[in-house]
């Protein structure tokens, strides 16, 4: 008997009042108190000392509400990596690194092609904080990713406390996890507003973070995250509608009659430049310009076809059905194929004209016909009288069928395909034989 089982049995023997707890399926003490008037007095214990209950019912402890736990900017940073995305951005990125300051809730986002770029970006951010804000980072909180664990020596050398969450506990890094959800929700709104292809997701997330840092939040007493580290109000006058049509001025045209503007769409705010990030619709390139005329109510990609990462809508096979011939319709082959046959003379025999109705010819052909069929014919001729006579072809067409090696070698595929599809009663071996005559060219 295992020690745990022996301990449980001893508890049952030493505490007979726990029998009702076991009989009722291990309910909680609060539920047992509700039955105190029904059960015999003195036979129920309201102290839960059962060893089975935690093994069967124990759940995770509740997480405390997230709040600002630092007193100065850059005392604690929350970091996390998002990705990979199945579609690369214009810069080739599939990930992005998010850094959130705990005190100011200001956010920085960096696009990455590979996760290995995290180390160099974090080291550069340490230098940025030390130079721009004259302070040092005191603690970093992240998950158990190898990109952060490999920086232990760097954190130790700079005196930075490295806080990482427990395994399978992303709630301990909940600040940046919820920030990711906010970033993606705003980025989707920008993408859907402009109806842009998904390859623009990198520009969308960068613009979303730029706007989030300038929006007031109740967590900061209705102030924006931009105000705390920079000690000034953000400028909103230069903001424009993402994805709208705009015209960038050509500063140095090559000729007198060159265009004086470039038709673009607005895709963000560049860092370190006092201008706008634009995407040229003609050259498919990104440019930065300050001389821009905006049409914020026009979105070019809402009406223009998408060219980036879009599946080809053309089908490999033609999607149309053959049109059956009418019993009263009369069509002649030389009239339709006179411009596509080779220049050699084609004998004008009655056999070169289709019968008035192939349906009639096929139905009228009986199994007792004495029409001679060459032995070299690849057409299977049914011999069973019970087999459908619709598969049998008229003798006149059978003669023309043997002329296909000389007549159909240079016929345009489109005309021949339309002709054969109209004759819907022709048996499939004729199709395959004509395909072989055309040097194995697939017609259907």
LOKENU-61434 format. One record per residue (C-alpha): chain; residue in three letters; x, y, z; residue number from 0. Coordinates in steps of 0.2 Angstrom, whole numbers, m for minus. Layout:
chain->A res->ALA px->X py->Y pz->Z n->NUM
...
This chain:
chain->A res->UNK px->0 py->0 pz->0 n->0
chain->A res->UNK px->7 py->17 pz->m5 n->1
chain->A res->UNK px->10 py->30 pz->9 n->2
chain->A res->UNK px->m3 py->42 pz->2 n->3
chain->A res->UNK px->m16 py->28 pz->2 n->4
chain->A res->UNK px->m11 py->23 pz->20 n->5
chain->A res->UNK px->m12 py->41 pz->26 n->6
chain->A res->UNK px->m30 py->42 pz->18 n->7
chain->A res->UNK px->m36 py->26 pz->27 n->8
chain->A res->UNK px->m29 py->32 pz->43 n->9
chain->A res->UNK px->m39 py->48 pz->42 n->10
chain->A res->UNK px->m55 py->38 pz->38 n->11
chain->A res->UNK px->m52 py->27 pz->53 n->12
chain->A res->UNK px->m47 py->41 pz->65 n->13
chain->A res->UNK px->m61 py->53 pz->59 n->14
chain->A res->UNK px->m78 py->43 pz->58 n->15
chain->A res->UNK px->m87 py->60 pz->55 n->16
chain->A res->UNK px->m79 py->61 pz->38 n->17
chain->A res->UNK px->m90 py->47 pz->31 n->18
chain->A res->UNK px->m104 py->59 pz->26 n->19
chain->A res->UNK px->m91 py->69 pz->16 n->20
chain->A res->UNK px->m86 py->53 pz->7 n->21
chain->A res->UNK px->m104 py->47 pz->5 n->22
chain->A res->UNK px->m109 py->63 pz->m3 n->23
chain->A res->UNK px->m95 py->64 pz->m16 n->24
chain->A res->UNK px->m83 py->75 pz->m7 n->25
chain->A res->UNK px->m93 py->91 pz->m6 n->26
chain->A res->UNK px->m86 py->108 pz->1 n->27
chain->A res->UNK px->m89 py->112 pz->19 n->28
chain->A res->UNK px->m101 py->126 pz->14 n->29
chain->A res->UNK px->m112 py->113 pz->6 n->30
chain->A res->UNK px->m111 py->101 pz->21 n->31
chain->A res->UNK px->m117 py->115 pz->32 n->32
chain->A res->UNK px->m133 py->117 pz->22 n->33
chain->A res->UNK px->m137 py->99 pz->26 n->34
chain->A res->UNK px->m134 py->101 pz->45 n->35
chain->A res->UNK px->m152 py->100 pz->49 n->36
chain->A res->UNK px->m155 py->84 pz->39 n->37
chain->A res->UNK px->m140 py->74 pz->44 n->38
chain->A res->UNK px->m138 py->67 pz->62 n->39
chain->A res->UNK px->m129 py->79 pz->73 n->40
chain->A res->UNK px->m111 py->75 pz->78 n->41
chain->A res->UNK px->m109 py->64 pz->62 n->42
chain->A res->UNK px->m103 py->78 pz->50 n->43
chain->A res->UNK px->m86 py->87 pz->51 n->44
chain->A res->UNK px->m86 py->104 pz->43 n->45
chain->A res->UNK px->m67 py->105 pz->43 n->46
chain->A res->UNK px->m60 py->99 pz->26 n->47
chain->A res->UNK px->m45 py->89 pz->30 n->48
chain->A res->UNK px->m48 py->77 pz->15 n->49
chain->A res->UNK px->m33 py->72 pz->5 n->50
chain->A res->UNK px->m43 py->68 pz->m10 n->51
chain->A res->UNK px->m51 py->85 pz->m13 n->52
chain->A res->UNK px->m36 py->95 pz->m18 n->53
chain->A res->UNK px->m30 py->81 pz->m30 n->54
chain->A res->UNK px->m47 py->81 pz->m38 n->55
chain->A res->UNK px->m53 py->99 pz->m38 n->56
chain->A res->UNK px->m38 py->111 pz->m35 n->57
chain->A res->UNK px->m36 py->124 pz->m48 n->58
chain->A res->UNK px->m24 py->139 pz->m51 n->59
chain->A res->UNK px->m24 py->153 pz->m39 n->60
chain->A res->UNK px->m31 py->169 pz->m45 n->61
chain->A res->UNK px->m20 py->182 pz->m53 n->62
chain->A res->UNK px->m20 py->200 pz->m45 n->63
chain->A res->UNK px->m26 py->214 pz->m56 n->64
chain->A res->UNK px->m12 py->223 pz->m66 n->65
chain->A res->UNK px->m7 py->240 pz->m60 n->66
chain->A res->UNK px->8 py->251 pz->m61 n->67
chain->A res->UNK px->21 py->245 pz->m49 n->68
chain->A res->UNK px->35 py->257 pz->m53 n->69
chain->A res->UNK px->38 py->275 pz->m47 n->70
chain->A res->UNK px->50 py->282 pz->m61 n->71
chain->A res->UNK px->51 py->279 pz->m80 n->72
chain->A res->UNK px->61 py->264 pz->m86 n->73
chain->A res->UNK px->62 py->256 pz->m68 n->74
chain->A res->UNK px->53 py->241 pz->m76 n->75
chain->A res->UNK px->51 py->236 pz->m94 n->76
chain->A res->UNK px->39 py->223 pz->m101 n->77
chain->A res->UNK px->46 py->214 pz->m116 n->78
chain->A res->UNK px->38 py->201 pz->m128 n->79
chain->A res->UNK px->40 py->194 pz->m146 n->80
chain->A res->UNK px->25 py->192 pz->m158 n->81
chain->A res->UNK px->25 py->180 pz->m173 n->82
chain->A res->UNK px->29 py->173 pz->m184 n->83
chain->A res->UNK px->17 py->179 pz->m197 n->84
chain->A res->UNK px->14 py->168 pz->m212 n->85
chain->A res->UNK px->16 py->183 pz->m224 n->86
chain->A res->UNK px->31 py->194 pz->m224 n->87
chain->A res->UNK px->30 py->212 pz->m223 n->88
chain->A res->UNK px->37 py->224 pz->m236 n->89
chain->A res->UNK px->53 py->224 pz->m226 n->90
chain->A res->UNK px->54 py->205 pz->m225 n->91
chain->A res->UNK px->49 py->205 pz->m206 n->92
chain->A res->UNK px->39 py->191 pz->m199 n->93
chain->A res->UNK px->40 py->196 pz->m180 n->94
chain->A res->UNK px->40 py->211 pz->m170 n->95
chain->A res->UNK px->48 py->215 pz->m153 n->96
chain->A res->UNK px->37 py->225 pz->m141 n->97
chain->A res->UNK px->44 py->235 pz->m126 n->98
chain->A res->UNK px->32 py->243 pz->m114 n->99
chain->A res->UNK px->38 py->255 pz->m100 n->100
chain->A res->UNK px->28 py->250 pz->m84 n->101
chain->A res->UNK px->27 py->268 pz->m77 n->102
chain->A res->UNK px->23 py->278 pz->m92 n->103
chain->A res->UNK px->15 py->264 pz->m103 n->104
chain->A res->UNK px->24 py->271 pz->m118 n->105
chain->A res->UNK px->27 py->257 pz->m131 n->106
chain->A res->UNK px->41 py->254 pz->m143 n->107
chain->A res->UNK px->39 py->242 pz->m157 n->108
chain->A res->UNK px->53 py->235 pz->m169 n->109
chain->A res->UNK px->50 py->224 pz->m184 n->110
chain->A res->UNK px->61 py->209 pz->m185 n->111
chain->A res->UNK px->65 py->196 pz->m199 n->112
chain->A res->UNK px->72 py->183 pz->m186 n->113
chain->A res->UNK px->70 py->181 pz->m168 n->114
chain->A res->UNK px->89 py->182 pz->m166 n->115
chain->A res->UNK px->88 py->201 pz->m169 n->116
chain->A res->UNK px->81 py->203 pz->m151 n->117
chain->A res->UNK px->98 py->204 pz->m143 n->118
chain->A res->UNK px->105 py->218 pz->m154 n->119
chain->A res->UNK px->88 py->228 pz->m152 n->120
chain->A res->UNK px->88 py->227 pz->m133 n->121
chain->A res->UNK px->106 py->232 pz->m132 n->122
chain->A res->UNK px->103 py->247 pz->m143 n->123
chain->A res->UNK px->87 py->251 pz->m133 n->124
chain->A res->UNK px->98 py->252 pz->m117 n->125
chain->A res->UNK px->109 py->264 pz->m126 n->126
chain->A res->UNK px->94 py->274 pz->m132 n->127
chain->A res->UNK px->87 py->276 pz->m115 n->128
chain->A res->UNK px->103 py->281 pz->m107 n->129
chain->A res->UNK px->107 py->294 pz->m120 n->130
chain->A res->UNK px->89 py->302 pz->m123 n->131
chain->A res->UNK px->82 py->301 pz->m105 n->132
chain->A res->UNK px->98 py->301 pz->m95 n->133
chain->A res->UNK px->93 py->286 pz->m84 n->134
chain->A res->UNK px->96 py->267 pz->m84 n->135
chain->A res->UNK px->85 py->253 pz->m85 n->136
chain->A res->UNK px->83 py->244 pz->m68 n->137
chain->A res->UNK px->73 py->228 pz->m72 n->138
chain->A res->UNK px->66 py->219 pz->m87 n->139
chain->A res->UNK px->51 py->207 pz->m87 n->140
chain->A res->UNK px->49 py->194 pz->m101 n->141
chain->A res->UNK px->44 py->176 pz->m104 n->142
chain->A res->UNK px->55 py->161 pz->m104 n->143
chain->A res->UNK px->60 py->163 pz->m123 n->144
chain->A res->UNK px->78 py->159 pz->m127 n->145
chain->A res->UNK px->80 py->176 pz->m135 n->146
chain->A res->UNK px->79 py->184 pz->m117 n->147
chain->A res->UNK px->87 py->170 pz->m107 n->148
chain->A res->UNK px->103 py->171 pz->m118 n->149
chain->A res->UNK px->105 py->189 pz->m112 n->150
chain->A res->UNK px->107 py->184 pz->m94 n->151
chain->A res->UNK px->126 py->189 pz->m94 n->152
chain->A res->UNK px->122 py->206 pz->m102 n->153
chain->A res->UNK px->109 py->210 pz->m89 n->154
chain->A res->UNK px->121 py->204 pz->m75 n->155
chain->A res->UNK px->135 py->215 pz->m82 n->156
chain->A res->UNK px->124 py->231 pz->m83 n->157
chain->A res->UNK px->116 py->227 pz->m66 n->158
chain->A res->UNK px->98 py->224 pz->m73 n->159
chain->A res->UNK px->86 py->213 pz->m64 n->160
chain->A res->UNK px->79 py->200 pz->m75 n->161
chain->A res->UNK px->62 py->194 pz->m71 n->162
chain->A res->UNK px->54 py->180 pz->m81 n->163
chain->A res->UNK px->38 py->172 pz->m79 n->164
chain->A res->UNK px->34 py->154 pz->m73 n->165
chain->A res->UNK px->32 py->140 pz->m86 n->166
chain->A res->UNK px->15 py->141 pz->m95 n->167
chain->A res->UNK px->10 py->157 pz->m85 n->168
chain->A res->UNK px->9 py->171 pz->m98 n->169
chain->A res->UNK px->m2 py->180 pz->m86 n->170
chain->A res->UNK px->14 py->186 pz->m76 n->171
chain->A res->UNK px->19 py->195 pz->m92 n->172
chain->A res->UNK px->1 py->202 pz->m95 n->173
chain->A res->UNK px->5 py->220 pz->m98 n->174
chain->A res->UNK px->14 py->217 pz->m114 n->175
chain->A res->UNK px->2 py->202 pz->m119 n->176
chain->A res->UNK px->m13 py->214 pz->m117 n->177
chain->A res->UNK px->m3 py->227 pz->m127 n->178
chain->A res->UNK px->m1 py->215 pz->m141 n->179
chain->A res->UNK px->m20 py->213 pz->m142 n->180
chain->A res->UNK px->m23 py->231 pz->m142 n->181
chain->A res->UNK px->m10 py->234 pz->m156 n->182
chain->A res->UNK px->m17 py->220 pz->m167 n->183
chain->A res->UNK px->m35 py->226 pz->m165 n->184
chain->A res->UNK px->m30 py->244 pz->m170 n->185
chain->A res->UNK px->m19 py->238 pz->m184 n->186
chain->A res->UNK px->m33 py->227 pz->m191 n->187
chain->A res->UNK px->m44 py->243 pz->m191 n->188
chain->A res->UNK px->m32 py->252 pz->m201 n->189
chain->A res->UNK px->m29 py->238 pz->m213 n->190
chain->A res->UNK px->m48 py->236 pz->m216 n->191
chain->A res->UNK px->m51 py->254 pz->m217 n->192
chain->A res->UNK px->m39 py->256 pz->m232 n->193
chain->A res->UNK px->m43 py->239 pz->m239 n->194
chain->A res->UNK px->m24 py->236 pz->m241 n->195
chain->A res->UNK px->m16 py->219 pz->m245 n->196
chain->A res->UNK px->m10 py->209 pz->m230 n->197
chain->A res->UNK px->8 py->213 pz->m235 n->198
chain->A res->UNK px->6 py->230 pz->m227 n->199
chain->A res->UNK px->4 py->223 pz->m209 n->200
chain->A res->UNK px->21 py->230 pz->m204 n->201
chain->A res->UNK px->16 py->248 pz->m208 n->202
chain->A res->UNK px->m1 py->245 pz->m199 n->203
chain->A res->UNK px->7 py->239 pz->m183 n->204
chain->A res->UNK px->20 py->253 pz->m183 n->205
chain->A res->UNK px->6 py->266 pz->m186 n->206
chain->A res->UNK px->m5 py->259 pz->m172 n->207
chain->A res->UNK px->9 py->260 pz->m159 n->208
chain->A res->UNK px->12 py->278 pz->m165 n->209
chain->A res->UNK px->m6 py->283 pz->m162 n->210
chain->A res->UNK px->m8 py->273 pz->m146 n->211
chain->A res->UNK px->6 py->283 pz->m138 n->212
chain->A res->UNK px->m4 py->299 pz->m141 n->213
chain->A res->UNK px->m21 py->293 pz->m135 n->214
chain->A res->UNK px->m26 py->297 pz->m117 n->215
chain->A res->UNK px->m29 py->282 pz->m105 n->216
chain->A res->UNK px->m38 py->281 pz->m89 n->217
chain->A res->UNK px->m23 py->271 pz->m81 n->218
chain->A res->UNK px->m13 py->287 pz->m82 n->219
chain->A res->UNK px->m27 py->299 pz->m76 n->220
chain->A res->UNK px->m33 py->302 pz->m94 n->221
chain->A res->UNK px->m16 py->307 pz->m100 n->222
chain->A res->UNK px->m7 py->300 pz->m115 n->223
chain->A res->UNK px->9 py->289 pz->m113 n->224
chain->A res->UNK px->19 py->302 pz->m123 n->225
chain->A res->UNK px->17 py->315 pz->m110 n->226
chain->A res->UNK px->26 py->306 pz->m95 n->227
chain->A res->UNK px->43 py->303 pz->m103 n->228
chain->A res->UNK px->43 py->319 pz->m114 n->229
chain->A res->UNK px->34 py->331 pz->m102 n->230
chain->A res->UNK px->24 py->339 pz->m115 n->231
chain->A res->UNK px->8 py->336 pz->m125 n->232
chain->A res->UNK px->9 py->327 pz->m141 n->233
chain->A res->UNK px->6 py->336 pz->m158 n->234
chain->A res->UNK px->m10 py->330 pz->m167 n->235
chain->A res->UNK px->m12 py->342 pz->m181 n->236
chain->A res->UNK px->m1 py->333 pz->m193 n->237
chain->A res->UNK px->m11 py->316 pz->m192 n->238
chain->A res->UNK px->m19 py->310 pz->m208 n->239
chain->A res->UNK px->m30 py->295 pz->m212 n->240
chain->A res->UNK px->m20 py->279 pz->m215 n->241
chain->A res->UNK px->m21 py->272 pz->m232 n->242
chain->A res->UNK px->m28 py->288 pz->m241 n->243
chain->A res->UNK px->m24 py->294 pz->m258 n->244
chain->A res->UNK px->m10 py->308 pz->m258 n->245
chain->A res->UNK px->1 py->317 pz->m270 n->246
chain->A res->UNK px->20 py->319 pz->m266 n->247
chain->A res->UNK px->28 py->334 pz->m275 n->248
chain->A res->UNK px->42 py->329 pz->m287 n->249
chain->A res->UNK px->56 py->341 pz->m281 n->250
chain->A res->UNK px->68 py->339 pz->m296 n->251
chain->A res->UNK px->59 py->334 pz->m312 n->252
chain->A res->UNK px->71 py->328 pz->m325 n->253
chain->A res->UNK px->62 py->336 pz->m340 n->254
chain->A res->UNK px->50 py->351 pz->m342 n->255
chain->A res->UNK px->35 py->340 pz->m346 n->256
chain->A res->UNK px->38 py->327 pz->m332 n->257
chain->A res->UNK px->24 py->325 pz->m320 n->258
chain->A res->UNK px->25 py->336 pz->m305 n->259
chain->A res->UNK px->18 py->324 pz->m292 n->260
chain->A res->UNK px->18 py->306 pz->m288 n->261
chain->A res->UNK px->2 py->297 pz->m284 n->262
chain->A res->UNK px->4 py->288 pz->m268 n->263
chain->A res->UNK px->m5 py->281 pz->m252 n->264
chain->A res->UNK px->m1 py->287 pz->m234 n->265
chain->A res->UNK px->6 py->272 pz->m224 n->266
chain->A res->UNK px->14 py->280 pz->m208 n->267
chain->A res->UNK px->25 py->292 pz->m199 n->268
chain->A res->UNK px->44 py->289 pz->m201 n->269
chain->A res->UNK px->56 py->290 pz->m186 n->270
chain->A res->UNK px->68 py->304 pz->m186 n->271
chain->A res->UNK px->61 py->313 pz->m201 n->272
chain->A res->UNK px->48 py->327 pz->m201 n->273
chain->A res->UNK px->38 py->320 pz->m216 n->274
chain->A res->UNK px->26 py->307 pz->m221 n->275
chain->A res->UNK px->30 py->289 pz->m226 n->276
chain->A res->UNK px->21 py->286 pz->m243 n->277
chain->A res->UNK px->20 py->271 pz->m255 n->278
chain->A res->UNK px->21 py->275 pz->m273 n->279
chain->A res->UNK px->8 py->267 pz->m283 n->280
chain->A res->UNK px->17 py->267 pz->m299 n->281
chain->A res->UNK px->35 py->262 pz->m294 n->282
chain->A res->UNK px->29 py->251 pz->m279 n->283
chain->A res->UNK px->42 py->259 pz->m268 n->284
chain->A res->UNK px->42 py->268 pz->m251 n->285
chain->A res->UNK px->47 py->286 pz->m250 n->286
chain->A res->UNK px->47 py->300 pz->m237 n->287
chain->A res->UNK px->41 py->317 pz->m241 n->288
chain->A res->UNK px->35 py->333 pz->m233 n->289
chain->A res->UNK px->27 py->341 pz->m248 n->290
chain->A res->UNK px->11 py->331 pz->m249 n->291
chain->A res->UNK px->m7 py->334 pz->m254 n->292
chain->A res->UNK px->m19 py->323 pz->m245 n->293
chain->A res->UNK px->m36 py->316 pz->m251 n->294
chain->A res->UNK px->m42 py->308 pz->m235 n->295
chain->A res->UNK px->m59 py->302 pz->m241 n->296
chain->A res->UNK px->m51 py->292 pz->m256 n->297
chain->A res->UNK px->m44 py->275 pz->m254 n->298
chain->A res->UNK px->m36 py->269 pz->m270 n->299
chain->A res->UNK px->m35 py->251 pz->m264 n->300
chain->A res->UNK px->m54 py->250 pz->m262 n->301
chain->A res->UNK px->m57 py->250 pz->m280 n->302
chain->A res->UNK px->m40 py->245 pz->m288 n->303
chain->A res->UNK px->m36 py->226 pz->m290 n->304
chain->A res->UNK px->m24 py->219 pz->m277 n->305
chain->A res->UNK px->m7 py->214 pz->m285 n->306
chain->A res->UNK px->2 py->209 pz->m269 n->307
chain->A res->UNK px->2 py->191 pz->m263 n->308
chain->A res->UNK px->m15 py->188 pz->m271 n->309
chain->A res->UNK px->m19 py->171 pz->m278 n->310
chain->A res->UNK px->m21 py->169 pz->m297 n->311
chain->A res->UNK px->m40 py->168 pz->m301 n->312
chain->A res->UNK px->m38 py->161 pz->m318 n->313
chain->A res->UNK px->m42 py->142 pz->m319 n->314
chain->A res->UNK px->m30 py->130 pz->m328 n->315
chain->A res->UNK px->m45 py->122 pz->m337 n->316
chain->A res->UNK px->m59 py->132 pz->m346 n->317
chain->A res->UNK px->m75 py->132 pz->m336 n->318
chain->A res->UNK px->m89 py->131 pz->m348 n->319
chain->A res->UNK px->m101 py->118 pz->m354 n->320
chain->A res->UNK px->m104 py->111 pz->m371 n->321
chain->A res->UNK px->m119 py->117 pz->m380 n->322
chain->A res->UNK px->m130 py->103 pz->m387 n->323
chain->A res->UNK px->m135 py->104 pz->m405 n->324
chain->A res->UNK px->m152 py->106 pz->m410 n->325
chain->A res->UNK px->m161 py->93 pz->m421 n->326
chain->A res->UNK px->m165 py->107 pz->m434 n->327
chain->A res->UNK px->m148 py->115 pz->m434 n->328
chain->A res->UNK px->m136 py->113 pz->m449 n->329
chain->A res->UNK px->m117 py->117 pz->m447 n->330
chain->A res->UNK px->m104 py->114 pz->m459 n->331
chain->A res->UNK px->m86 py->111 pz->m454 n->332
chain->A res->UNK px->m77 py->121 pz->m469 n->333
chain->A res->UNK px->m86 py->137 pz->m465 n->334
chain->A res->UNK px->m79 py->137 pz->m447 n->335
chain->A res->UNK px->m62 py->130 pz->m450 n->336
chain->A res->UNK px->m58 py->138 pz->m467 n->337
chain->A res->UNK px->m46 py->151 pz->m459 n->338
chain->A res->UNK px->m37 py->138 pz->m448 n->339
chain->A res->UNK px->m34 py->123 pz->m460 n->340
chain->A res->UNK px->m17 py->122 pz->m468 n->341
chain->A res->UNK px->m15 py->129 pz->m486 n->342
chain->A res->UNK px->m16 py->112 pz->m494 n->343
chain->A res->UNK px->m31 py->107 pz->m503 n->344
chain->A res->UNK px->m44 py->98 pz->m493 n->345
chain->A res->UNK px->m56 py->87 pz->m503 n->346
chain->A res->UNK px->m74 py->94 pz->m503 n->347
chain->A res->UNK px->m83 py->78 pz->m500 n->348
chain->A res->UNK px->m100 py->76 pz->m492 n->349
chain->A res->UNK px->m92 py->68 pz->m478 n->350
chain->A res->UNK px->m84 py->84 pz->m473 n->351
chain->A res->UNK px->m101 py->91 pz->m467 n->352
chain->A res->UNK px->m108 py->86 pz->m451 n->353
chain->A res->UNK px->m125 py->77 pz->m453 n->354
chain->A res->UNK px->m141 py->87 pz->m449 n->355
chain->A res->UNK px->m141 py->80 pz->m431 n->356
chain->A res->UNK px->m128 py->68 pz->m424 n->357
chain->A res->UNK px->m141 py->62 pz->m412 n->358
chain->A res->UNK px->m152 py->55 pz->m426 n->359
chain->A res->UNK px->m137 py->47 pz->m434 n->360
chain->A res->UNK px->m132 py->39 pz->m418 n->361
chain->A res->UNK px->m149 py->33 pz->m414 n->362
chain->A res->UNK px->m153 py->27 pz->m432 n->363
chain->A res->UNK px->m137 py->16 pz->m432 n->364
chain->A res->UNK px->m142 py->m1 pz->m427 n->365
chain->A res->UNK px->m132 py->m16 pz->m422 n->366
chain->A res->UNK px->m136 py->m25 pz->m438 n->367
chain->A res->UNK px->m127 py->m12 pz->m449 n->368
chain->A res->UNK px->m115 py->m20 pz->m461 n->369
chain->A res->UNK px->m104 py->m5 pz->m462 n->370
chain->A res->UNK px->m86 py->m10 pz->m464 n->371
chain->A res->UNK px->m74 py->m3 pz->m451 n->372
chain->A res->UNK px->m56 py->m3 pz->m454 n->373
chain->A res->UNK px->m46 py->m14 pz->m442 n->374
chain->A res->UNK px->m34 py->0 pz->m438 n->375
chain->A res->UNK px->m47 py->10 pz->m430 n->376
chain->A res->UNK px->m44 py->14 pz->m411 n->377
chain->A res->UNK px->m63 py->16 pz->m408 n->378
chain->A res->UNK px->m71 py->2 pz->m398 n->379
chain->A res->UNK px->m86 py->m4 pz->m408 n->380
chain->A res->UNK px->m99 py->m11 pz->m396 n->381
chain->A res->UNK px->m103 py->m29 pz->m401 n->382
chain->A res->UNK px->m116 py->m32 pz->m387 n->383
chain->A res->UNK px->m134 py->m28 pz->m394 n->384
chain->A res->UNK px->m138 py->m23 pz->m376 n->385
chain->A res->UNK px->m125 py->m10 pz->m376 n->386
chain->A res->UNK px->m130 py->8 pz->m379 n->387
chain->A res->UNK px->m130 py->12 pz->m397 n->388
chain->A res->UNK px->m127 py->31 pz->m393 n->389
chain->A res->UNK px->m108 py->27 pz->m392 n->390
chain->A res->UNK px->m108 py->21 pz->m410 n->391
chain->A res->UNK px->m102 py->34 pz->m423 n->392
chain->A res->UNK px->m109 py->36 pz->m441 n->393
chain->A res->UNK px->m99 py->29 pz->m455 n->394
chain->A res->UNK px->m97 py->47 pz->m463 n->395
chain->A res->UNK px->m89 py->54 pz->m447 n->396
chain->A res->UNK px->m78 py->39 pz->m445 n->397
chain->A res->UNK px->m70 py->42 pz->m462 n->398
chain->A res->UNK px->m66 py->60 pz->m457 n->399
chain->A res->UNK px->m60 py->54 pz->m441 n->400
chain->A res->UNK px->m46 py->45 pz->m450 n->401
chain->A res->UNK px->m41 py->61 pz->m459 n->402
chain->A res->UNK px->m36 py->69 pz->m443 n->403
chain->A res->UNK px->m18 py->65 pz->m445 n->404
chain->A res->UNK px->m17 py->76 pz->m460 n->405
chain->A res->UNK px->m30 py->89 pz->m457 n->406
chain->A res->UNK px->m29 py->94 pz->m439 n->407
chain->A res->UNK px->m10 py->95 pz->m437 n->408
chain->A res->UNK px->m10 py->114 pz->m438 n->409
chain->A res->UNK px->m28 py->118 pz->m432 n->410
chain->A res->UNK px->m28 py->132 pz->m419 n->411
chain->A res->UNK px->m32 py->124 pz->m402 n->412
chain->A res->UNK px->m46 py->137 pz->m397 n->413
chain->A res->UNK px->m56 py->134 pz->m413 n->414
chain->A res->UNK px->m55 py->115 pz->m412 n->415
chain->A res->UNK px->m60 py->115 pz->m394 n->416
chain->A res->UNK px->m75 py->125 pz->m397 n->417
chain->A res->UNK px->m80 py->114 pz->m412 n->418
chain->A res->UNK px->m78 py->98 pz->m402 n->419
chain->A res->UNK px->m87 py->104 pz->m387 n->420
chain->A res->UNK px->m102 py->108 pz->m397 n->421
chain->A res->UNK px->m103 py->90 pz->m404 n->422
chain->A res->UNK px->m107 py->83 pz->m387 n->423
chain->A res->UNK px->m112 py->65 pz->m393 n->424
chain->A res->UNK px->m94 py->61 pz->m399 n->425
chain->A res->UNK px->m86 py->47 pz->m390 n->426
chain->A res->UNK px->m71 py->50 pz->m379 n->427
chain->A res->UNK px->m59 py->40 pz->m389 n->428
chain->A res->UNK px->m60 py->53 pz->m403 n->429
chain->A res->UNK px->m55 py->66 pz->m391 n->430
chain->A res->UNK px->m40 py->56 pz->m386 n->431
chain->A res->UNK px->m35 py->52 pz->m403 n->432
chain->A res->UNK px->m36 py->70 pz->m409 n->433
chain->A res->UNK px->m25 py->74 pz->m394 n->434
chain->A res->UNK px->m12 py->61 pz->m400 n->435
chain->A res->UNK px->m12 py->68 pz->m417 n->436
chain->A res->UNK px->m8 py->85 pz->m410 n->437
chain->A res->UNK px->8 py->79 pz->m403 n->438
chain->A res->UNK px->0 py->75 pz->m386 n->439
chain->A res->UNK px->m7 py->93 pz->m384 n->440
chain->A res->UNK px->m20 py->93 pz->m370 n->441
chain->A res->UNK px->m36 py->101 pz->m376 n->442
chain->A res->UNK px->m47 py->98 pz->m361 n->443
